[in-house]
Amino acid sequence: MEIIIIIIVNLIDRLSKIWAIKTLREGNDVVIIKDIFSLSYLENRGAAWGIFQGKTNFLLIVSIVIIVGMIYFIFKYRPKNMLMRVSLSFIIGGAVGNMYDRMFNKYVVDFIYFHYKDIYSFPTFNVADMSVVLGTILLAICLIKDDSNGIF
């Protein structure tokens, strides 16, 4: 099941980024809700919220270490908690999607943009980012709700 989630996340992420490159790259933004939500192409050479700008190799190494560590954890310990396995799979899937961009493009393609007019702008993100955030939220729920003496 974990591998299926990782593959589906990567497929959706890759296809959405290919669409963004072909459709949005030349400044052809798509307004979904005027002054609130649009699809707008951005090449992010950093990490979340633009931190670590230009540190592509560092971010690539960190991604590889995290992905390998999580995969090792899943297959070595085989957590019994399904929510934990699902959450880690979403995190791995998203990390792999952005790692692919960093490896082959030297930047991550972001295109989902929430803002309020020119007053507030949430950092532009992508499907892989959403997968990491969803996985992290599910993992937090899993760890908070776990009544046993361990996560296994």
Biotite code that builds the C-alpha atoms (Angstrom):
import biotite.structure as struc

atoms = struc.array([
    struc.Atom([0.000, 0.000, 0.000], chain_id="A", res_id=1, res_name="MET", atom_name="CA", element="C"),
    struc.Atom([2.821, 2.424, 0.848], chain_id="A", res_id=2, res_name="GLU", atom_name="CA", element="C"),
    struc.Atom([4.376, 2.077, -2.594], chain_id="A", res_id=3, res_name="ILE", atom_name="CA", element="C"),
    struc.Atom([1.004, 2.708, -4.266], chain_id="A", res_id=4, res_name="ILE", atom_name="CA", element="C"),
    struc.Atom([0.558, 5.977, -2.327], chain_id="A", res_id=5, res_name="ILE", atom_name="CA", element="C"),
    struc.Atom([4.093, 7.093, -3.190], chain_id="A", res_id=6, res_name="ILE", atom_name="CA", element="C"),
    struc.Atom([3.561, 6.301, -6.890], chain_id="A", res_id=7, res_name="ILE", atom_name="CA", element="C"),
    struc.Atom([0.158, 8.050, -7.035], chain_id="A", res_id=8, res_name="ILE", atom_name="CA", element="C"),
    struc.Atom([1.500, 11.169, -5.281], chain_id="A", res_id=9, res_name="VAL", atom_name="CA", element="C"),
    struc.Atom([4.430, 11.282, -7.692], chain_id="A", res_id=10, res_name="ASN", atom_name="CA", element="C"),
    struc.Atom([2.260, 10.729, -10.735], chain_id="A", res_id=11, res_name="LEU", atom_name="CA", element="C"),
    struc.Atom([-0.133, 13.543, -9.783], chain_id="A", res_id=12, res_name="ILE", atom_name="CA", element="C"),
    struc.Atom([2.769, 15.811, -8.825], chain_id="A", res_id=13, res_name="ASP", atom_name="CA", element="C"),
    struc.Atom([4.736, 15.164, -12.022], chain_id="A", res_id=14, res_name="ARG", atom_name="CA", element="C"),
    struc.Atom([1.701, 15.552, -14.303], chain_id="A", res_id=15, res_name="LEU", atom_name="CA", element="C"),
    struc.Atom([0.627, 18.773, -12.573], chain_id="A", res_id=16, res_name="SER", atom_name="CA", element="C"),
    struc.Atom([4.137, 20.222, -12.873], chain_id="A", res_id=17, res_name="LYS", atom_name="CA", element="C"),
    struc.Atom([4.353, 19.270, -16.553], chain_id="A", res_id=18, res_name="ILE", atom_name="CA", element="C"),
    struc.Atom([1.002, 21.007, -17.064], chain_id="A", res_id=19, res_name="TRP", atom_name="CA", element="C"),
    struc.Atom([2.237, 24.082, -15.150], chain_id="A", res_id=20, res_name="ALA", atom_name="CA", element="C"),
    struc.Atom([5.401, 24.274, -17.243], chain_id="A", res_id=21, res_name="ILE", atom_name="CA", element="C"),
    struc.Atom([3.514, 23.968, -20.525], chain_id="A", res_id=22, res_name="LYS", atom_name="CA", element="C"),
    struc.Atom([0.611, 26.241, -19.569], chain_id="A", res_id=23, res_name="THR", atom_name="CA", element="C"),
    struc.Atom([1.835, 28.774, -17.021], chain_id="A", res_id=24, res_name="LEU", atom_name="CA", element="C"),
    struc.Atom([5.561, 29.220, -17.693], chain_id="A", res_id=25, res_name="ARG", atom_name="CA", element="C"),
    struc.Atom([5.281, 32.231, -19.981], chain_id="A", res_id=26, res_name="GLU", atom_name="CA", element="C"),
    struc.Atom([3.287, 34.262, -17.463], chain_id="A", res_id=27, res_name="GLY", atom_name="CA", element="C"),
    struc.Atom([-0.071, 32.801, -18.471], chain_id="A", res_id=28, res_name="ASN", atom_name="CA", element="C"),
    struc.Atom([-1.546, 32.776, -14.968], chain_id="A", res_id=29, res_name="ASP", atom_name="CA", element="C"),
    struc.Atom([-4.914, 31.108, -14.491], chain_id="A", res_id=30, res_name="VAL", atom_name="CA", element="C"),
    struc.Atom([-7.170, 33.016, -12.107], chain_id="A", res_id=31, res_name="VAL", atom_name="CA", element="C"),
    struc.Atom([-9.444, 30.648, -10.203], chain_id="A", res_id=32, res_name="ILE", atom_name="CA", element="C"),
    struc.Atom([-10.900, 33.152, -7.694], chain_id="A", res_id=33, res_name="ILE", atom_name="CA", element="C"),
    struc.Atom([-10.093, 36.776, -8.462], chain_id="A", res_id=34, res_name="LYS", atom_name="CA", element="C"),
    struc.Atom([-7.771, 38.377, -5.888], chain_id="A", res_id=35, res_name="ASP", atom_name="CA", element="C"),
    struc.Atom([-7.607, 35.128, -3.858], chain_id="A", res_id=36, res_name="ILE", atom_name="CA", element="C"),
    struc.Atom([-6.506, 32.013, -5.739], chain_id="A", res_id=37, res_name="PHE", atom_name="CA", element="C"),
    struc.Atom([-4.604, 31.526, -8.961], chain_id="A", res_id=38, res_name="SER", atom_name="CA", element="C"),
    struc.Atom([-2.217, 29.178, -10.689], chain_id="A", res_id=39, res_name="LEU", atom_name="CA", element="C"),
    struc.Atom([1.044, 30.973, -11.355], chain_id="A", res_id=40, res_name="SER", atom_name="CA", element="C"),
    struc.Atom([4.383, 29.474, -12.437], chain_id="A", res_id=41, res_name="TYR", atom_name="CA", element="C"),
    struc.Atom([7.351, 29.878, -10.087], chain_id="A", res_id=42, res_name="LEU", atom_name="CA", element="C"),
    struc.Atom([10.804, 28.299, -10.044], chain_id="A", res_id=43, res_name="GLU", atom_name="CA", element="C"),
    struc.Atom([11.714, 27.833, -6.369], chain_id="A", res_id=44, res_name="ASN", atom_name="CA", element="C"),
    struc.Atom([15.459, 27.453, -5.904], chain_id="A", res_id=45, res_name="ARG", atom_name="CA", element="C"),
    struc.Atom([15.048, 27.084, -2.143], chain_id="A", res_id=46, res_name="GLY", atom_name="CA", element="C"),
    struc.Atom([12.832, 25.223, 0.297], chain_id="A", res_id=47, res_name="ALA", atom_name="CA", element="C"),
    struc.Atom([9.509, 26.055, 1.957], chain_id="A", res_id=48, res_name="ALA", atom_name="CA", element="C"),
    struc.Atom([8.767, 29.786, 2.147], chain_id="A", res_id=49, res_name="TRP", atom_name="CA", element="C"),
    struc.Atom([11.841, 30.421, 0.034], chain_id="A", res_id=50, res_name="GLY", atom_name="CA", element="C"),
    struc.Atom([14.385, 29.565, 2.737], chain_id="A", res_id=51, res_name="ILE", atom_name="CA", element="C"),
    struc.Atom([17.779, 28.142, 1.720], chain_id="A", res_id=52, res_name="PHE", atom_name="CA", element="C"),
    struc.Atom([17.698, 29.922, -1.653], chain_id="A", res_id=53, res_name="GLN", atom_name="CA", element="C"),
    struc.Atom([20.393, 28.595, -3.969], chain_id="A", res_id=54, res_name="GLY", atom_name="CA", element="C"),
    struc.Atom([21.199, 25.651, -1.672], chain_id="A", res_id=55, res_name="LYS", atom_name="CA", element="C"),
    struc.Atom([19.915, 23.051, -4.159], chain_id="A", res_id=56, res_name="THR", atom_name="CA", element="C"),
    struc.Atom([22.635, 20.462, -3.495], chain_id="A", res_id=57, res_name="ASN", atom_name="CA", element="C"),
    struc.Atom([22.192, 20.763, 0.277], chain_id="A", res_id=58, res_name="PHE", atom_name="CA", element="C"),
    struc.Atom([18.400, 20.362, -0.078], chain_id="A", res_id=59, res_name="LEU", atom_name="CA", element="C"),
    struc.Atom([18.902, 17.409, -2.417], chain_id="A", res_id=60, res_name="LEU", atom_name="CA", element="C"),
    struc.Atom([21.144, 15.635, 0.110], chain_id="A", res_id=61, res_name="ILE", atom_name="CA", element="C"),
    struc.Atom([18.740, 16.353, 2.983], chain_id="A", res_id=62, res_name="VAL", atom_name="CA", element="C"),
    struc.Atom([15.838, 14.998, 0.879], chain_id="A", res_id=63, res_name="SER", atom_name="CA", element="C"),
    struc.Atom([17.711, 11.808, 0.067], chain_id="A", res_id=64, res_name="ILE", atom_name="CA", element="C"),
    struc.Atom([18.647, 11.226, 3.722], chain_id="A", res_id=65, res_name="VAL", atom_name="CA", element="C"),
    struc.Atom([15.054, 11.800, 4.906], chain_id="A", res_id=66, res_name="ILE", atom_name="CA", element="C"),
    struc.Atom([13.534, 9.608, 2.177], chain_id="A", res_id=67, res_name="ILE", atom_name="CA", element="C"),
    struc.Atom([15.991, 6.762, 2.803], chain_id="A", res_id=68, res_name="VAL", atom_name="CA", element="C"),
    struc.Atom([15.462, 7.045, 6.576], chain_id="A", res_id=69, res_name="GLY", atom_name="CA", element="C"),
    struc.Atom([11.673, 6.872, 6.283], chain_id="A", res_id=70, res_name="MET", atom_name="CA", element="C"),
    struc.Atom([11.768, 3.971, 3.823], chain_id="A", res_id=71, res_name="ILE", atom_name="CA", element="C"),
    struc.Atom([14.181, 2.140, 6.133], chain_id="A", res_id=72, res_name="TYR", atom_name="CA", element="C"),
    struc.Atom([11.860, 2.750, 9.087], chain_id="A", res_id=73, res_name="PHE", atom_name="CA", element="C"),
    struc.Atom([8.772, 1.505, 7.214], chain_id="A", res_id=74, res_name="ILE", atom_name="CA", element="C"),
    struc.Atom([10.382, -1.686, 5.911], chain_id="A", res_id=75, res_name="PHE", atom_name="CA", element="C"),
    struc.Atom([12.522, -2.542, 8.940], chain_id="A", res_id=76, res_name="LYS", atom_name="CA", element="C"),
    struc.Atom([9.913, -1.959, 11.642], chain_id="A", res_id=77, res_name="TYR", atom_name="CA", element="C"),
    struc.Atom([6.680, -2.432, 9.631], chain_id="A", res_id=78, res_name="ARG", atom_name="CA", element="C"),
    struc.Atom([4.559, -0.244, 11.932], chain_id="A", res_id=79, res_name="PRO", atom_name="CA", element="C"),
    struc.Atom([1.221, -1.895, 12.695], chain_id="A", res_id=80, res_name="LYS", atom_name="CA", element="C"),
    struc.Atom([-0.457, 1.494, 12.752], chain_id="A", res_id=81, res_name="ASN", atom_name="CA", element="C"),
    struc.Atom([-1.941, 1.993, 9.275], chain_id="A", res_id=82, res_name="MET", atom_name="CA", element="C"),
    struc.Atom([-2.236, 5.762, 9.752], chain_id="A", res_id=83, res_name="LEU", atom_name="CA", element="C"),
    struc.Atom([1.484, 5.973, 10.445], chain_id="A", res_id=84, res_name="MET", atom_name="CA", element="C"),
    struc.Atom([2.336, 4.024, 7.281], chain_id="A", res_id=85, res_name="ARG", atom_name="CA", element="C"),
    struc.Atom([-0.011, 6.188, 5.206], chain_id="A", res_id=86, res_name="VAL", atom_name="CA", element="C"),
    struc.Atom([1.332, 9.431, 6.679], chain_id="A", res_id=87, res_name="SER", atom_name="CA", element="C"),
    struc.Atom([4.953, 8.448, 6.039], chain_id="A", res_id=88, res_name="LEU", atom_name="CA", element="C"),
    struc.Atom([4.026, 7.416, 2.496], chain_id="A", res_id=89, res_name="SER", atom_name="CA", element="C"),
    struc.Atom([2.556, 10.859, 1.781], chain_id="A", res_id=90, res_name="PHE", atom_name="CA", element="C"),
    struc.Atom([5.676, 12.531, 3.183], chain_id="A", res_id=91, res_name="ILE", atom_name="CA", element="C"),
    struc.Atom([7.967, 10.276, 1.127], chain_id="A", res_id=92, res_name="ILE", atom_name="CA", element="C"),
    struc.Atom([5.867, 10.794, -2.010], chain_id="A", res_id=93, res_name="GLY", atom_name="CA", element="C"),
    struc.Atom([6.038, 14.554, -1.705], chain_id="A", res_id=94, res_name="GLY", atom_name="CA", element="C"),
    struc.Atom([9.734, 14.548, -0.848], chain_id="A", res_id=95, res_name="ALA", atom_name="CA", element="C"),
    struc.Atom([10.486, 12.384, -3.893], chain_id="A", res_id=96, res_name="VAL", atom_name="CA", element="C"),
    struc.Atom([8.471, 14.716, -6.139], chain_id="A", res_id=97, res_name="GLY", atom_name="CA", element="C"),
    struc.Atom([10.424, 17.803, -5.099], chain_id="A", res_id=98, res_name="ASN", atom_name="CA", element="C"),
    struc.Atom([13.701, 15.854, -5.033], chain_id="A", res_id=99, res_name="MET", atom_name="CA", element="C"),
    struc.Atom([13.121, 14.918, -8.675], chain_id="A", res_id=100, res_name="TYR", atom_name="CA", element="C"),
    struc.Atom([12.770, 18.598, -9.581], chain_id="A", res_id=101, res_name="ASP", atom_name="CA", element="C"),
    struc.Atom([15.918, 19.559, -7.692], chain_id="A", res_id=102, res_name="ARG", atom_name="CA", element="C"),
    struc.Atom([17.859, 16.707, -9.245], chain_id="A", res_id=103, res_name="MET", atom_name="CA", element="C"),
    struc.Atom([16.871, 17.343, -12.870], chain_id="A", res_id=104, res_name="PHE", atom_name="CA", element="C"),
    struc.Atom([15.919, 21.054, -12.954], chain_id="A", res_id=105, res_name="ASN", atom_name="CA", element="C"),
    struc.Atom([17.962, 22.532, -10.072], chain_id="A", res_id=106, res_name="LYS", atom_name="CA", element="C"),
    struc.Atom([14.713, 24.131, -8.862], chain_id="A", res_id=107, res_name="TYR", atom_name="CA", element="C"),
    struc.Atom([11.227, 23.060, -7.784], chain_id="A", res_id=108, res_name="VAL", atom_name="CA", element="C"),
    struc.Atom([8.210, 23.982, -9.901], chain_id="A", res_id=109, res_name="VAL", atom_name="CA", element="C"),
    struc.Atom([5.568, 25.701, -7.765], chain_id="A", res_id=110, res_name="ASP", atom_name="CA", element="C"),
    struc.Atom([2.289, 27.003, -9.149], chain_id="A", res_id=111, res_name="PHE", atom_name="CA", element="C"),
    struc.Atom([-0.524, 27.044, -6.556], chain_id="A", res_id=112, res_name="ILE", atom_name="CA", element="C"),
    struc.Atom([-0.860, 30.594, -5.277], chain_id="A", res_id=113, res_name="TYR", atom_name="CA", element="C"),
    struc.Atom([-3.180, 31.895, -2.547], chain_id="A", res_id=114, res_name="PHE", atom_name="CA", element="C"),
    struc.Atom([-3.249, 35.608, -1.831], chain_id="A", res_id=115, res_name="HIS", atom_name="CA", element="C"),
    struc.Atom([-5.519, 38.439, -0.842], chain_id="A", res_id=116, res_name="TYR", atom_name="CA", element="C"),
    struc.Atom([-5.237, 41.164, -3.455], chain_id="A", res_id=117, res_name="LYS", atom_name="CA", element="C"),
    struc.Atom([-1.807, 42.759, -2.999], chain_id="A", res_id=118, res_name="ASP", atom_name="CA", element="C"),
    struc.Atom([-2.156, 42.723, 0.788], chain_id="A", res_id=119, res_name="ILE", atom_name="CA", element="C"),
    struc.Atom([-1.186, 39.117, 1.607], chain_id="A", res_id=120, res_name="TYR", atom_name="CA", element="C"),
    struc.Atom([0.565, 36.359, -0.329], chain_id="A", res_id=121, res_name="SER", atom_name="CA", element="C"),
    struc.Atom([0.969, 32.814, 0.896], chain_id="A", res_id=122, res_name="PHE", atom_name="CA", element="C"),
    struc.Atom([4.111, 31.220, -0.584], chain_id="A", res_id=123, res_name="PRO", atom_name="CA", element="C"),
    struc.Atom([3.442, 29.466, -3.884], chain_id="A", res_id=124, res_name="THR", atom_name="CA", element="C"),
    struc.Atom([3.452, 25.662, -3.564], chain_id="A", res_id=125, res_name="PHE", atom_name="CA", element="C"),
    struc.Atom([2.762, 22.421, -5.466], chain_id="A", res_id=126, res_name="ASN", atom_name="CA", element="C"),
    struc.Atom([1.163, 18.981, -5.107], chain_id="A", res_id=127, res_name="VAL", atom_name="CA", element="C"),
    struc.Atom([4.314, 17.484, -3.548], chain_id="A", res_id=128, res_name="ALA", atom_name="CA", element="C"),
    struc.Atom([4.246, 20.197, -0.871], chain_id="A", res_id=129, res_name="ASP", atom_name="CA", element="C"),
    struc.Atom([0.586, 19.440, -0.152], chain_id="A", res_id=130, res_name="MET", atom_name="CA", element="C"),
    struc.Atom([1.454, 15.758, 0.191], chain_id="A", res_id=131, res_name="SER", atom_name="CA", element="C"),
    struc.Atom([4.234, 16.488, 2.704], chain_id="A", res_id=132, res_name="VAL", atom_name="CA", element="C"),
    struc.Atom([1.933, 18.757, 4.734], chain_id="A", res_id=133, res_name="VAL", atom_name="CA", element="C"),
    struc.Atom([-0.920, 16.213, 4.668], chain_id="A", res_id=134, res_name="LEU", atom_name="CA", element="C"),
    struc.Atom([1.460, 13.434, 5.697], chain_id="A", res_id=135, res_name="GLY", atom_name="CA", element="C"),
    struc.Atom([2.853, 15.550, 8.525], chain_id="A", res_id=136, res_name="THR", atom_name="CA", element="C"),
    struc.Atom([-0.643, 16.371, 9.826], chain_id="A", res_id=137, res_name="ILE", atom_name="CA", element="C"),
    struc.Atom([-1.628, 12.686, 9.674], chain_id="A", res_id=138, res_name="LEU", atom_name="CA", element="C"),
    struc.Atom([1.595, 11.718, 11.452], chain_id="A", res_id=139, res_name="LEU", atom_name="CA", element="C"),
    struc.Atom([0.925, 14.254, 14.207], chain_id="A", res_id=140, res_name="ALA", atom_name="CA", element="C"),
    struc.Atom([-2.615, 12.874, 14.633], chain_id="A", res_id=141, res_name="ILE", atom_name="CA", element="C"),
    struc.Atom([-1.213, 9.357, 14.715], chain_id="A", res_id=142, res_name="CYS", atom_name="CA", element="C"),
    struc.Atom([1.329, 10.217, 17.394], chain_id="A", res_id=143, res_name="LEU", atom_name="CA", element="C"),
    struc.Atom([-1.164, 12.196, 19.501], chain_id="A", res_id=144, res_name="ILE", atom_name="CA", element="C"),
    struc.Atom([-3.910, 9.550, 19.346], chain_id="A", res_id=145, res_name="LYS", atom_name="CA", element="C"),
    struc.Atom([-1.615, 6.545, 19.852], chain_id="A", res_id=146, res_name="ASP", atom_name="CA", element="C"),
    struc.Atom([-2.693, 4.991, 23.159], chain_id="A", res_id=147, res_name="ASP", atom_name="CA", element="C"),
    struc.Atom([-0.195, 2.153, 23.092], chain_id="A", res_id=148, res_name="SER", atom_name="CA", element="C"),
    struc.Atom([3.266, 2.188, 24.574], chain_id="A", res_id=149, res_name="ASN", atom_name="CA", element="C"),
    struc.Atom([4.854, 2.549, 21.151], chain_id="A", res_id=150, res_name="GLY", atom_name="CA", element="C"),
    struc.Atom([4.223, 3.444, 17.558], chain_id="A", res_id=151, res_name="ILE", atom_name="CA", element="C"),
    struc.Atom([4.528, -0.138, 16.380], chain_id="A", res_id=152, res_name="PHE", atom_name="CA", element="C"),
])
